[in-house]
């Protein structure tokens, strides 16, 4: 099973935020912390999409 991994640039573009915001959210626990692979940080696309889906569901429930 192959999972697509995103750089901070790609993950922040998917989230619609800046890279510094993405890192702050990771440190605050708003989004999962990235995986460390070969000295780089990568997020699983599925994890980022799950955060987006949860936010959309919360917005619709309000």
HUJOLIN-V815292 format. One record per residue. N is the residue number from 0. RES is the residue in one letter. PSI is psi in whole degrees, -180 to 180 (NA if undefined). NEAR is the number of other ideal C-beta (glycine too) atoms within 8 Angstrom. D_LAST is the distance of its C-alpha to the last C-alpha in Angstrom with 2 decimals. Layout:
# HUJOLIN-V815292
N_RES_PSI_NEAR_D_LAST / N_RES_PSI_NEAR_D_LAST
This chain:
# HUJOLIN-V815292
0_X_126_2_36.20 / 1_X_130_3_35.45 / 2_X_135_7_32.18 / 3_X_132_7_31.57 / 4_X_142_10_31.54 / 5_X_141_12_30.24 / 6_X_171_9_31.73 / 7_X_-33_12_29.74 / 8_X_-47_7_30.27 / 9_X_-41_8_28.94 / 10_X_-41_13_25.98 / 11_X_-35_12_24.93 / 12_X_-41_7_25.42 / 13_X_-37_11_23.18 / 14_X_-18_12_20.43 / 15_X_35_4_21.10 / 16_X_174_7_22.26 / 17_X_163_6_25.69 / 18_X_-39_8_27.84 / 19_X_-36_6_27.91 / 20_X_-42_10_24.11 / 21_X_-47_14_24.25 / 22_X_-39_9_26.95 / 23_X_-45_8_25.20 / 24_X_-38_10_22.07 / 25_X_-42_12_24.57 / 26_X_-28_7_26.36 / 27_X_-7_6_23.25 / 28_X_9_5_22.12 / 29_X_-38_6_18.97 / 30_X_160_11_20.83 / 31_X_150_8_23.92 / 32_X_151_4_27.24 / 33_X_161_10_29.51 / 34_X_143_8_32.53 / 35_X_117_6_35.85 / 36_X_114_8_38.28 / 37_X_38_3_41.66 / 38_X_4_4_40.68 / 39_X_160_7_37.57 / 40_X_132_9_33.89 / 41_X_141_10_31.91 / 42_X_145_14_28.39 / 43_X_131_12_27.88 / 44_X_-41_11_26.10 / 45_X_-37_8_24.39 / 46_X_-43_10_22.96 / 47_X_-43_14_21.59 / 48_X_-34_9_20.14 / 49_X_-39_8_18.47 / 50_X_-43_12_16.78 / 51_X_-45_10_15.60 / 52_X_-40_8_14.39 / 53_X_-41_8_12.47 / 54_X_-40_8_10.77 / 55_X_-41_8_10.07 / 56_X_-40_8_8.73 / 57_X_-39_8_6.32 / 58_X_-42_7_5.32 / 59_X_-30_6_5.49 / 60_X_-21_5_3.80 / 61_X_NA_4_0.00
